[in-house]
Amino acid sequence: MIDQITIDRILDAAQIYDVVSDFVTLRKRGVNYVGLCPFHDDKTPSFYVSPAKGLCKCFACGKGGNAVHFIMEHEQLSYPEALRYLAKKYNIEIKERELSNEEKQAQTERESLFIVNQFANDYFRNTLRNHPEGRSVGMAYFRSRGFRDDIIEKFQLGYCTESHDALAKEALAKGYKKEYLVKTGLCYETDDHRLRDRFWGRVIFPVHTLSGKVVAFGGRVLASATKGVKVKYVNSPESDIYHKSNELYGIYFAKQAIVKQDRCYLVEGYTDVISMHQSGVENVVASSGTALTTQQIKLIHRFTNNITVLYDGDSAGIKASLRGIDMLLEEGMNIKVCLLPDGDDPDSFARKNNSETFRQYIESHETDFIRFKTNLLLEDAGRDPIKRAELIGNIIQSISVIPEAIVRDVYIKECAQLLHVEDKLLVSEVAKRREKEAIRQAELRERERRRAAYNSQSQPQESPYPTAAIPGVNGQQTPPANNGAPTLPPDYPADYPPADYPPVEAAGELPPETLSPDMIPPMPADNYVSYIPQEGKEGQTFYKYERLILQMVVRYGEKVMCNVTNEAGEEVPVTVIEYVVADLKEDDLAFHNPLHRQMLAEAVEHLGKEGFVAERYFLAHPDPAISALSTELISDRYQLSKYHYKNQKIVTDEERLYELVPTLMINFKYAIVSEELKHMMYALQDPQVAGDEEKCNSIMKRYSELREVQSLMAKRLGDRVVLNY
């Protein structure tokens, strides 16, 4: 486990801009930065980074948080794993205590697979450099390809001996589980239950994630091991941590260069990437021989809009890849194509040239993709009118997927000249194809909507009464909506308090009058019983006030809002957290949302600890639901307003805590009591409740108590009218 002191050091060192910019291209916008969101299909920048607050947030999909939670979401890591990632990035030493047996068993399978892959990577690298066969066969191959030692080390290249089970024996001897060796694809099990190495007799190319973790391997067979082997390359199979459609070979080593050059070169194989790096061209990635996928395109799009595809002149290969380039167009990327000289691929061409010569050749020979595709297909079509018609249809299809109307128009005019066709015809055909695709997408969305509606209707519906829907009654536990992370109500008050709130001059004595620190109780287990259904109440008045109170707790929880006199006649400071808890306890009330109750309980628990700052604590919370909600609550987008008073001075919320918090509390309590009374009457009308005398009497007693509370609060508010239900 990582101690709190180390966690604080990591949080202090981790700069949100520095962390996010490793994965997203950010551009300055005012005091913040903005880029394409890495968590959803973002066509226009909606992902904001605030260095001042240390937060990031997407205002389209809602995901964000501090540096730790960004890494958790982006890399699919646990909270401790994300902390270790940042500690490594900022060279912070982590001292951990020994895990107990239970904690060791709780380590995730995903983490175990990464650990096994890292062991294998170290094993392959060590074999290449220190094993006689590795030096004489593996290293000899790499040097025959012209790879320098520093490049071999940089890309962590390795070798697996011709022994069919050397890796398996070494791994088992060191305590790695057989099941993980099989799940990662490093080994496979024979019919007689023996473990065999997948990559025996091959040089090894590890595949890294964007953050540098090894997720897979590619193994190339050598001439001395070709007997009976038909496949030149063997790659790791898909696993829980590796999906080949999501990975690009070399992206970990290329991401900074791609941002710096604002261009990415796309090649086919491992050695193409390595040779180009060695020649000084580092902004290059490979699809590793697979067809380009949407996920891979989005990975590139995070860092640049510009991509150049390098081909070795094989026309068959070029034509097979055209569909993938259409997908690049659909993502709104600017695509150029460059054909290398006959007989050269990126690997061989890079070995013959340095970076300056390589770049000069590309700049002078690259051409726009649409023009390239048109000329390529025109050669095949010749004078055959049928083939030319097919060609026009093919070009129109490529143009129709481009999202920008201006870019489409430019391409239409250019292609009309190349194809000797009226541009009006191309415009008409492009419009038809876009309309057809729009209809298809609408049908897909409608089909998904109907499927979701059907699935929701097929789920058992819960009763709105406490017998089935309220936590703590009859042993039922209802999960909070959206896993406890409420969505922002559509009518959430952006400017608070409302106009009818009493002005500061009219603020009277702070209720409750008898408040003292002795009243602050320890928070009990969450056994709060409410007759208000948990689901679908986010739009209610009480819920809005509840969120605003929690917002005050997160922002200013440890701040002193007033002083009160205790029984000994001494003035004692009271914090926001203490006041909120005592005021709720006075009327035996609680927050409606279980996540809100949990956050308030944790605030009370940590209030007395040295250095506790509520905002910092909740933003760095290991529970993603809590950290996400905290990010929402402290965001400027929903910040409470500032006021001008008679002297025209701007008064902040923190300066008005003594008035603002009590006002929020009385409005919340009045609203939730009113809602509670209404739903208690609904409950009493339920035949099951009416037939249970004990339960009926219990509800009636609580109803009478809350009616008294409501009357007292109505008097305090002054302008409220108590209604009978």
HELIX and SHEET records of a PDB file:
HELIX    1   1 GLN A    4  ALA A   13  1                                  10    
HELIX    2   2 ILE A   16  VAL A   20  1                                   5    
HELIX    3   3 ALA A   67  GLU A   75  1                                   9    
HELIX    4   4 TYR A   79  LYS A   89  1                                  11    
HELIX    5   5 ASN A  101  GLN A  105  1                                   5    
HELIX    6   6 GLU A  109  ASN A  130  1                                  22    
HELIX    7   7 PRO A  132  GLU A  133  1                                   2    
HELIX    8   8 GLY A  134  MET A  139  3                                   6    
HELIX    9   9 ALA A  140  SER A  144  1                                   5    
HELIX   10  10 ASP A  149  LYS A  154  1                                   6    
HELIX   11  11 ALA A  166  ALA A  173  1                                   8    
HELIX   12  12 LYS A  178  LYS A  183  1                                   6    
HELIX   13  13 ALA A  223  ALA A  225  5                                   3    
HELIX   14  14 LYS A  244  ASN A  246  5                                   3    
HELIX   15  15 ILE A  251  GLN A  261  1                                  11    
HELIX   16  16 TYR A  270  SER A  279  1                                  10    
HELIX   17  17 THR A  294  HIS A  301  1                                   8    
HELIX   18  18 SER A  315  GLU A  330  1                                  16    
HELIX   19  19 PRO A  346  LYS A  352  1                                   7    
HELIX   20  20 SER A  355  HIS A  365  1                                  11    
HELIX   21  21 PHE A  369  ALA A  381  1                                  13    
HELIX   22  22 PRO A  385  SER A  400  1                                  16    
HELIX   23  23 ALA A  405  LEU A  419  1                                  15    
HELIX   24  24 ASP A  423  SER A  458  1                                  36    
HELIX   25  25 PRO A  466  ALA A  469  1                                   4    
HELIX   26  26 ALA A  481  GLY A  484  5                                   4    
HELIX   27  27 VAL A  504  ALA A  506  5                                   3    
HELIX   28  28 PRO A  517  MET A  519  5                                   3    
HELIX   29  29 THR A  541  TYR A  556  1                                  16    
HELIX   30  30 VAL A  576  GLU A  586  1                                  11    
HELIX   31  31 PRO A  594  LEU A  607  1                                  14    
HELIX   32  32 ALA A  614  LEU A  619  1                                   6    
HELIX   33  33 PRO A  624  ILE A  634  1                                  11    
HELIX   34  34 ASP A  636  TYR A  638  5                                   3    
HELIX   35  35 GLU A  654  ARG A  656  5                                   3    
HELIX   36  36 LEU A  657  LEU A  684  1                                  28    
HELIX   37  37 PRO A  687  ALA A  690  1                                   4    
HELIX   38  38 GLU A  693  LEU A  717  1                                  25    
SHEET    1   A 5 ARG A  27  ARG A  29  0                                        
SHEET    2   A 5 ASN A  32  GLY A  35 -1                                        
SHEET    3   A 5 PHE A  47  SER A  50 -1                                        
SHEET    4   A 5 LEU A  55  CYS A  58 -1                                        
SHEET    5   A 5 GLY A  64  GLY A  65 -1                                        
SHEET    1   B 4 GLY A 158  CYS A 160  0                                        
SHEET    2   B 4 ARG A 202  HIS A 208 -1                                        
SHEET    3   B 4 VAL A 214  VAL A 221 -1                                        
SHEET    4   B 4 TYR A 233  ASN A 235 -1                                        
SHEET    1   C 2 CYS A 187  GLU A 189  0                                        
SHEET    2   C 2 LEU A 195  ASP A 197 -1                                        
SHEET    1   D 5 VAL A 284  ALA A 286  0                                        
SHEET    2   D 5 CYS A 264  VAL A 267  1                                        
SHEET    3   D 5 ASN A 306  TYR A 311  1                                        
SHEET    4   D 5 ASN A 334  LEU A 339  1                                        
SHEET    5   D 5 THR A 367  ASP A 368 -1                                        
SHEET    1   E 2 VAL A 560  THR A 565  0                                        
SHEET    2   E 2 GLU A 571  THR A 575 -1                                        
SHEET    1   F 2 TYR A 643  HIS A 644  0                                        
SHEET    2   F 2 ILE A 650  VAL A 651 -1                                        
END                                                                             
